[in-house]
């Protein structure tokens, strides 16, 4: 189970490079606080859809990540980071 966290600290990130790993996603968000959980969305063959989710430990950390990462260009792709309405449980149980 994911450590306790404010659901409003769940973030959606779009514009990831196809080669991005879960560890790289965590490292991307780490400068803004504690990353409790992250997930890349993939197809049934494991190929990335170039978006994912990260859960920060506090709402303030999520706001810092949104401000710090939205519009950032990585591997020629521009990131978009927004608050997510999904919970950890919803994302964990739905492929």
C-alpha positions in Angstrom: 0.0 0.0 0.0 1.1 3.5 -0.7 2.2 5.6 2.3 -0.4 8.0 3.5 -0.6 11.1 1.4 -2.9 13.9 0.5 -4.8 12.7 -2.7 -4.4 16.3 -4.0 -0.6 15.5 -4.2 -1.2 13.1 -7.1 0.1 14.5 -10.4 -0.5 13.6 -14.1 2.5 14.2 -16.4 2.3 14.2 -20.2 5.0 14.6 -22.8 7.5 12.0 -21.4 10.0 10.4 -23.7 9.2 6.9 -24.8 12.4 5.7 -23.1 11.4 7.1 -19.7 11.5 4.6 -16.9 9.7 4.6 -13.6 13.0 5.4 -11.8 13.6 8.3 -14.2 10.1 9.6 -13.5 10.8 9.5 -9.8 14.1 11.3 -10.3 12.4 14.0 -12.4 10.0 14.9 -9.5 12.5 14.3 -6.6 13.9 17.9 -6.6 10.4 19.1 -5.6 10.0 16.8 -2.6 9.3 13.2 -1.6 8.0 11.1 -4.4 5.8 8.4 -2.8 4.8 6.6 -5.9 5.0 6.8 -9.6 3.6 4.9 -12.6 4.1 5.0 -16.4 1.1 4.1 -18.5 1.9 1.4 -21.1 0.1 -0.8 -23.6 -0.2 -4.5 -23.2 3.2 -5.0 -24.8 4.9 -2.6 -22.3 5.3 0.3 -24.7 4.9 3.7 -23.1 2.1 6.0 -24.0 4.5 8.8 -22.9 2.5 9.8 -19.8 2.3 8.8 -16.2 1.5 9.7 -12.6 3.6 10.7 -9.6 2.4 11.2 -6.1 4.2 13.7 -3.9 4.0 13.6 -0.1 2.3 17.0 0.3 0.1 19.3 -1.7 2.8 22.0 -1.5 5.3 19.7 -3.1 2.9 18.9 -5.9 2.4 22.6 -6.5 6.2 23.1 -6.6 6.5 20.2 -9.1 3.7 21.7 -11.3 5.4 25.1 -11.3 8.9 23.7 -11.8 8.2 21.1 -14.5 5.4 22.4 -16.7 6.8 23.7 -19.9 10.2 22.0 -19.3 11.7 20.5 -22.5 13.3 17.0 -22.0 14.5 15.0 -25.0 12.8 17.5 -27.3 9.4 17.1 -25.7 7.6 19.6 -23.6 6.2 18.4 -20.3 2.7 19.2 -19.0 2.1 18.5 -15.3 -1.3 18.9 -13.7 -3.1 17.7 -10.5 -4.8 14.4 -11.0 -8.2 13.4 -9.9 -7.2 9.7 -9.8 -6.2 8.1 -6.5 -3.4 5.7 -5.8 -5.9 2.8 -5.5 -7.6 3.6 -8.8 -4.2 3.7 -10.7 -2.8 0.7 -8.9 -5.7 -1.6 -9.9 -6.2 -0.4 -13.5 -3.6 -1.2 -16.1 
